[in-house]
Amino acid sequence: MNMVDEGAMVVVVGPSGAGKDSVMAYAARHFSGESRVAFVRRVITRPADAGGEAHEAIDADGFRRRAAEGAFAVSWEAHGLSYGIPRETLDRLTNGMTLIANGSRSALPDFAETFPRLKVVLITARPDVLAARLAARGRESGEAIARRLERAVPEIVITADTVVIDNSGPLEAAGEAFVELLASTLAGRG
């Protein structure tokens, strides 16, 4: 058995404003003492102090150079930024390790090709909830938010195990659903 086959990659996807980072942070607090669970730190062409997830900031030239050197297990472009999952992630999937990464629906085919034991978690929320959360961020105008919400959502076109978690209500409900999914993955049931 390939070492990568032993562990599981859980990739979290969903629209902006769905609360992916919040749900992941909830689970990270729950599993803080669990050595078999780790959250992947992405490499992103965005300043370190831009808010949101903790990530490794890099400029566009540095990202291109690292990509050309094979430094990423998976990489993609979205919203004018480049994102990468470090190649070392593959080494961490030994001994039943469960890794969680914030991903992109457009990159799911690459995740499926790279990680044989892949789970996809689609975090969603009602359109009114998404609009309110995006407005609260203060990064976009009302018009830009409306355009974002009208965009066609890419379908999940891979055959990986996919779970949908609605985060329209209290964070605890979505967070506990995610914790349960990760616990079943660790136990080998998922």
C-alpha positions as protocol buffer text, in pm:
chain_id: "A"
residue {
  index: 1
  type: MET
  ca { x: 0 y: 0 z: 0 }
}
residue {
  index: 2
  type: ASN
  ca { x: 127 y: 344 z: -92 }
}
residue {
  index: 3
  type: MET
  ca { x: 196 y: 565 z: 213 }
}
residue {
  index: 4
  type: VAL
  ca { x: -40 y: 831 z: 74 }
}
residue {
  index: 5
  type: ASP
  ca { x: -319 y: 570 z: 70 }
}
residue {
  index: 6
  type: GLU
  ca { x: -295 y: 530 z: 448 }
}
residue {
  index: 7
  type: GLY
  ca { x: -401 y: 879 z: 550 }
}
residue {
  index: 8
  type: ALA
  ca { x: -700 y: 1089 z: 453 }
}
residue {
  index: 9
  type: MET
  ca { x: -713 y: 1434 z: 299 }
}
residue {
  index: 10
  type: VAL
  ca { x: -1029 y: 1628 z: 384 }
}
residue {
  index: 11
  type: VAL
  ca { x: -1068 y: 1925 z: 152 }
}
residue {
  index: 12
  type: VAL
  ca { x: -1315 y: 2196 z: 252 }
}
residue {
  index: 13
  type: VAL
  ca { x: -1482 y: 2394 z: -26 }
}
residue {
  index: 14
  type: GLY
  ca { x: -1773 y: 2634 z: -56 }
}
residue {
  index: 15
  type: PRO
  ca { x: -1870 y: 2986 z: -150 }
}
residue {
  index: 16
  type: SER
  ca { x: -1721 y: 3299 z: 5 }
}
residue {
  index: 17
  type: GLY
  ca { x: -1913 y: 3385 z: 319 }
}
residue {
  index: 18
  type: ALA
  ca { x: -2019 y: 3027 z: 395 }
}
residue {
  index: 19
  type: GLY
  ca { x: -1790 y: 3021 z: 700 }
}
residue {
  index: 20
  type: LYS
  ca { x: -1533 y: 2765 z: 591 }
}
residue {
  index: 21
  type: ASP
  ca { x: -1258 y: 2921 z: 805 }
}
residue {
  index: 22
  type: SER
  ca { x: -1490 y: 2942 z: 1107 }
}
residue {
  index: 23
  type: VAL
  ca { x: -1602 y: 2579 z: 1078 }
}
residue {
  index: 24
  type: MET
  ca { x: -1241 y: 2467 z: 1033 }
}
residue {
  index: 25
  type: ALA
  ca { x: -1128 y: 2675 z: 1334 }
}
residue {
  index: 26
  type: TYR
  ca { x: -1405 y: 2517 z: 1545 }
}
residue {
  index: 27
  type: ALA
  ca { x: -1276 y: 2170 z: 1454 }
}
residue {
  index: 28
  type: ALA
  ca { x: -914 y: 2275 z: 1509 }
}
residue {
  index: 29
  type: ARG
  ca { x: -999 y: 2374 z: 1867 }
}
residue {
  index: 30
  type: HIS
  ca { x: -1175 y: 2040 z: 1920 }
}
residue {
  index: 31
  type: PHE
  ca { x: -881 y: 1836 z: 1786 }
}
residue {
  index: 32
  type: SER
  ca { x: -602 y: 2053 z: 1932 }
}
residue {
  index: 33
  type: GLY
  ca { x: -461 y: 1763 z: 2136 }
}
residue {
  index: 34
  type: GLU
  ca { x: -504 y: 1498 z: 1865 }
}
residue {
  index: 35
  type: SER
  ca { x: -173 y: 1417 z: 1695 }
}
residue {
  index: 36
  type: ARG
  ca { x: -341 y: 1231 z: 1407 }
}
residue {
  index: 37
  type: VAL
  ca { x: -525 y: 1545 z: 1286 }
}
residue {
  index: 38
  type: ALA
  ca { x: -354 y: 1844 z: 1126 }
}
residue {
  index: 39
  type: PHE
  ca { x: -471 y: 2150 z: 936 }
}
residue {
  index: 40
  type: VAL
  ca { x: -270 y: 2230 z: 623 }
}
residue {
  index: 41
  type: ARG
  ca { x: -121 y: 2578 z: 601 }
}
residue {
  index: 42
  type: ARG
  ca { x: -168 y: 2695 z: 245 }
}
residue {
  index: 43
  type: VAL
  ca { x: 78 y: 2909 z: 47 }
}
residue {
  index: 44
  type: ILE
  ca { x: -109 y: 3210 z: -97 }
}
residue {
  index: 45
  type: THR
  ca { x: -11 y: 3515 z: -301 }
}
residue {
  index: 46
  type: ARG
  ca { x: -176 y: 3741 z: -44 }
}
residue {
  index: 47
  type: PRO
  ca { x: -23 y: 3947 z: 238 }
}
residue {
  index: 48
  type: ALA
  ca { x: 15 y: 3767 z: 571 }
}
residue {
  index: 49
  type: ASP
  ca { x: -194 y: 4034 z: 746 }
}
residue {
  index: 50
  type: ALA
  ca { x: -486 y: 4013 z: 498 }
}
residue {
  index: 51
  type: GLY
  ca { x: -712 y: 3846 z: 751 }
}
residue {
  index: 52
  type: GLY
  ca { x: -885 y: 3510 z: 735 }
}
residue {
  index: 53
  type: GLU
  ca { x: -681 y: 3193 z: 762 }
}
residue {
  index: 54
  type: ALA
  ca { x: -321 y: 3175 z: 877 }
}
residue {
  index: 55
  type: HIS
  ca { x: -123 y: 3112 z: 560 }
}
residue {
  index: 56
  type: GLU
  ca { x: 226 y: 3141 z: 417 }
}
residue {
  index: 57
  type: ALA
  ca { x: 236 y: 3467 z: 223 }
}
residue {
  index: 58
  type: ILE
  ca { x: 436 y: 3476 z: -99 }
}
residue {
  index: 59
  type: ASP
  ca { x: 463 y: 3705 z: -400 }
}
residue {
  index: 60
  type: ALA
  ca { x: 358 y: 3593 z: -749 }
}
residue {
  index: 61
  type: ASP
  ca { x: 715 y: 3538 z: -872 }
}
residue {
  index: 62
  type: GLY
  ca { x: 801 y: 3328 z: -567 }
}
residue {
  index: 63
  type: PHE
  ca { x: 486 y: 3122 z: -612 }
}
residue {
  index: 64
  type: ARG
  ca { x: 563 y: 3056 z: -981 }
}
residue {
  index: 65
  type: ARG
  ca { x: 920 y: 2959 z: -894 }
}
residue {
  index: 66
  type: ARG
  ca { x: 809 y: 2717 z: -621 }
}
residue {
  index: 67
  type: ALA
  ca { x: 542 y: 2567 z: -849 }
}
residue {
  index: 68
  type: ALA
  ca { x: 802 y: 2511 z: -1122 }
}
residue {
  index: 69
  type: GLU
  ca { x: 1025 y: 2338 z: -864 }
}
residue {
  index: 70
  type: GLY
  ca { x: 742 y: 2098 z: -774 }
}
residue {
  index: 71
  type: ALA
  ca { x: 689 y: 2244 z: -426 }
}
residue {
  index: 72
  type: PHE
  ca { x: 310 y: 2198 z: -434 }
}
residue {
  index: 73
  type: ALA
  ca { x: 105 y: 1879 z: -420 }
}
residue {
  index: 74
  type: VAL
  ca { x: -187 y: 2080 z: -562 }
}
residue {
  index: 75
  type: SER
  ca { x: -207 y: 2443 z: -675 }
}
residue {
  index: 76
  type: TRP
  ca { x: -472 y: 2662 z: -837 }
}
residue {
  index: 77
  type: GLU
  ca { x: -571 y: 3018 z: -922 }
}
residue {
  index: 78
  type: ALA
  ca { x: -887 y: 3188 z: -792 }
}
residue {
  index: 79
  type: HIS
  ca { x: -1002 y: 3547 z: -746 }
}
residue {
  index: 80
  type: GLY
  ca { x: -670 y: 3684 z: -874 }
}
residue {
  index: 81
  type: LEU
  ca { x: -463 y: 3485 z: -623 }
}
residue {
  index: 82
  type: SER
  ca { x: -252 y: 3169 z: -641 }
}
residue {
  index: 83
  type: TYR
  ca { x: -297 y: 2894 z: -380 }
}
residue {
  index: 84
  type: GLY
  ca { x: -77 y: 2596 z: -305 }
}
residue {
  index: 85
  type: ILE
  ca { x: -88 y: 2288 z: -85 }
}
residue {
  index: 86
  type: PRO
  ca { x: 276 y: 2214 z: 10 }
}
residue {
  index: 87
  type: ARG
  ca { x: 423 y: 1890 z: -129 }
}
residue {
  index: 88
  type: GLU
  ca { x: 527 y: 1790 z: 227 }
}
residue {
  index: 89
  type: THR
  ca { x: 158 y: 1723 z: 286 }
}
residue {
  index: 90
  type: LEU
  ca { x: 203 y: 1392 z: 105 }
}
residue {
  index: 91
  type: ASP
  ca { x: 463 y: 1280 z: 361 }
}
residue {
  index: 92
  type: ARG
  ca { x: 227 y: 1357 z: 649 }
}
residue {
  index: 93
  type: LEU
  ca { x: -40 y: 1113 z: 532 }
}
residue {
  index: 94
  type: THR
  ca { x: 137 y: 817 z: 688 }
}
residue {
  index: 95
  type: ASN
  ca { x: 15 y: 624 z: 991 }
}
residue {
  index: 96
  type: GLY
  ca { x: -350 y: 714 z: 937 }
}
residue {
  index: 97
  type: MET
  ca { x: -303 y: 1091 z: 964 }
}
residue {
  index: 98
  type: THR
  ca { x: -608 y: 1301 z: 872 }
}
residue {
  index: 99
  type: LEU
  ca { x: -523 y: 1633 z: 707 }
}
residue {
  index: 100
  type: ILE
  ca { x: -770 y: 1914 z: 651 }
}
residue {
  index: 101
  type: ALA
  ca { x: -717 y: 2176 z: 380 }
}
residue {
  index: 102
  type: ASN
  ca { x: -916 y: 2473 z: 259 }
}
residue {
  index: 103
  type: GLY
  ca { x: -952 y: 2407 z: -113 }
}
residue {
  index: 104
  type: SER
  ca { x: -1140 y: 2510 z: -423 }
}
residue {
  index: 105
  type: ARG
  ca { x: -1407 y: 2330 z: -621 }
}
residue {
  index: 106
  type: SER
  ca { x: -1211 y: 2407 z: -939 }
}
residue {
  index: 107
  type: ALA
  ca { x: -907 y: 2223 z: -798 }
}
residue {
  index: 108
  type: LEU
  ca { x: -1095 y: 1910 z: -687 }
}
residue {
  index: 109
  type: PRO
  ca { x: -986 y: 1699 z: -987 }
}
residue {
  index: 110
  type: ASP
  ca { x: -621 y: 1766 z: -890 }
}
residue {
  index: 111
  type: PHE
  ca { x: -694 y: 1684 z: -526 }
}
residue {
  index: 112
  type: ALA
  ca { x: -860 y: 1357 z: -633 }
}
residue {
  index: 113
  type: GLU
  ca { x: -562 y: 1265 z: -851 }
}
residue {
  index: 114
  type: THR
  ca { x: -311 y: 1347 z: -577 }
}
residue {
  index: 115
  type: PHE
  ca { x: -488 y: 1212 z: -268 }
}
residue {
  index: 116
  type: PRO
  ca { x: -639 y: 864 z: -312 }
}
residue {
  index: 117
  type: ARG
  ca { x: -828 y: 879 z: 19 }
}
residue {
  index: 118
  type: LEU
  ca { x: -1009 y: 1209 z: -34 }
}
residue {
  index: 119
  type: LYS
  ca { x: -1316 y: 1347 z: 141 }
}
residue {
  index: 120
  type: VAL
  ca { x: -1480 y: 1665 z: 17 }
}
residue {
  index: 121
  type: VAL
  ca { x: -1674 y: 1882 z: 262 }
}
residue {
  index: 122
  type: LEU
  ca { x: -1892 y: 2145 z: 98 }
}
residue {
  index: 123
  type: ILE
  ca { x: -1977 y: 2420 z: 348 }
}
residue {
  index: 124
  type: THR
  ca { x: -2286 y: 2611 z: 235 }
}
residue {
  index: 125
  type: ALA
  ca { x: -2521 y: 2878 z: 365 }
}
residue {
  index: 126
  type: ARG
  ca { x: -2843 y: 3036 z: 246 }
}
residue {
  index: 127
  type: PRO
  ca { x: -2796 y: 3327 z: -3 }
}
residue {
  index: 128
  type: ASP
  ca { x: -2922 y: 3585 z: 250 }
}
residue {
  index: 129
  type: VAL
  ca { x: -2668 y: 3460 z: 505 }
}
residue {
  index: 130
  type: LEU
  ca { x: -2386 y: 3471 z: 248 }
}
residue {
  index: 131
  type: ALA
  ca { x: -2481 y: 3828 z: 150 }
}
residue {
  index: 132
  type: ALA
  ca { x: -2486 y: 3945 z: 513 }
}
residue {
  index: 133
  type: ARG
  ca { x: -2149 y: 3785 z: 591 }
}
residue {
  index: 134
  type: LEU
  ca { x: -1985 y: 3926 z: 278 }
}
residue {
  index: 135
  type: ALA
  ca { x: -2122 y: 4273 z: 359 }
}
residue {
  index: 136
  type: ALA
  ca { x: -1991 y: 4248 z: 717 }
}
residue {
  index: 137
  type: ARG
  ca { x: -1638 y: 4184 z: 584 }
}
residue {
  index: 138
  type: GLY
  ca { x: -1642 y: 4527 z: 419 }
}
residue {
  index: 139
  type: ARG
  ca { x: -1417 y: 4413 z: 132 }
}
residue {
  index: 140
  type: GLU
  ca { x: -1671 y: 4454 z: -150 }
}
residue {
  index: 141
  type: SER
  ca { x: -1950 y: 4692 z: -249 }
}
residue {
  index: 142
  type: GLY
  ca { x: -2312 y: 4580 z: -240 }
}
residue {
  index: 143
  type: GLU
  ca { x: -2302 y: 4557 z: -619 }
}
residue {
  index: 144
  type: ALA
  ca { x: -1990 y: 4339 z: -614 }
}
residue {
  index: 145
  type: ILE
  ca { x: -2150 y: 4112 z: -353 }
}
residue {
  index: 146
  type: ALA
  ca { x: -2462 y: 4075 z: -568 }
}
residue {
  index: 147
  type: ARG
  ca { x: -2245 y: 3983 z: -869 }
}
residue {
  index: 148
  type: ARG
  ca { x: -2053 y: 3730 z: -660 }
}
residue {
  index: 149
  type: LEU
  ca { x: -2375 y: 3565 z: -542 }
}
residue {
  index: 150
  type: GLU
  ca { x: -2513 y: 3551 z: -899 }
}
residue {
  index: 151
  type: ARG
  ca { x: -2206 y: 3374 z: -1038 }
}
residue {
  index: 152
  type: ALA
  ca { x: -2254 y: 3017 z: -1141 }
}
residue {
  index: 153
  type: VAL
  ca { x: -2120 y: 2782 z: -877 }
}
residue {
  index: 154
  type: PRO
  ca { x: -1889 y: 2516 z: -1020 }
}
residue {
  index: 155
  type: GLU
  ca { x: -2023 y: 2166 z: -975 }
}
residue {
  index: 156
  type: ILE
  ca { x: -1829 y: 1905 z: -787 }
}
residue {
  index: 157
  type: VAL
  ca { x: -1730 y: 1681 z: -1076 }
}
residue {
  index: 158
  type: ILE
  ca { x: -1525 y: 1413 z: -903 }
}
residue {
  index: 159
  type: THR
  ca { x: -1634 y: 1085 z: -750 }
}
residue {
  index: 160
  type: ALA
  ca { x: -1488 y: 1149 z: -404 }
}
residue {
  index: 161
  type: ASP
  ca { x: -1688 y: 1102 z: -87 }
}
residue {
  index: 162
  type: THR
  ca { x: -1869 y: 1436 z: -51 }
}
residue {
  index: 163
  type: VAL
  ca { x: -2055 y: 1569 z: 254 }
}
residue {
  index: 164
  type: VAL
  ca { x: -2256 y: 1893 z: 261 }
}
residue {
  index: 165
  type: ILE
  ca { x: -2271 y: 2097 z: 584 }
}
residue {
  index: 166
  type: ASP
  ca { x: -2512 y: 2392 z: 601 }
}
residue {
  index: 167
  type: ASN
  ca { x: -2364 y: 2674 z: 807 }
}
residue {
  index: 168
  type: SER
  ca { x: -2665 y: 2908 z: 789 }
}
residue {
  index: 169
  type: GLY
  ca { x: -2738 y: 2873 z: 1160 }
}
residue {
  index: 170
  type: PRO
  ca { x: -2523 y: 2868 z: 1474 }
}
residue {
  index: 171
  type: LEU
  ca { x: -2155 y: 2791 z: 1417 }
}
residue {
  index: 172
  type: GLU
  ca { x: -2175 y: 2517 z: 1682 }
}
residue {
  index: 173
  type: ALA
  ca { x: -2417 y: 2313 z: 1467 }
}
residue {
  index: 174
  type: ALA
  ca { x: -2195 y: 2318 z: 1157 }
}
residue {
  index: 175
  type: GLY
  ca { x: -1881 y: 2285 z: 1369 }
}
residue {
  index: 176
  type: GLU
  ca { x: -2010 y: 1974 z: 1547 }
}
residue {
  index: 177
  type: ALA
  ca { x: -2115 y: 1818 z: 1215 }
}
residue {
  index: 178
  type: PHE
  ca { x: -1760 y: 1871 z: 1086 }
}
residue {
  index: 179
  type: VAL
  ca { x: -1607 y: 1735 z: 1409 }
}
residue {
  index: 180
  type: GLU
  ca { x: -1823 y: 1421 z: 1378 }
}
residue {
  index: 181
  type: LEU
  ca { x: -1712 y: 1371 z: 1017 }
}
residue {
  index: 182
  type: LEU
  ca { x: -1345 y: 1404 z: 1115 }
}
residue {
  index: 183
  type: ALA
  ca { x: -1389 y: 1167 z: 1411 }
}
residue {
  index: 184
  type: SER
  ca { x: -1543 y: 903 z: 1184 }
}
residue {
  index: 185
  type: THR
  ca { x: -1257 y: 949 z: 936 }
}
residue {
  index: 186
  type: LEU
  ca { x: -1005 y: 893 z: 1216 }
}
residue {
  index: 187
  type: ALA
  ca { x: -1192 y: 583 z: 1327 }
}
residue {
  index: 188
  type: GLY
  ca { x: -1172 y: 449 z: 972 }
}
residue {
  index: 189
  type: ARG
  ca { x: -1550 y: 456 z: 923 }
}
residue {
  index: 190
  type: GLY
  ca { x: -1548 y: 742 z: 678 }
}
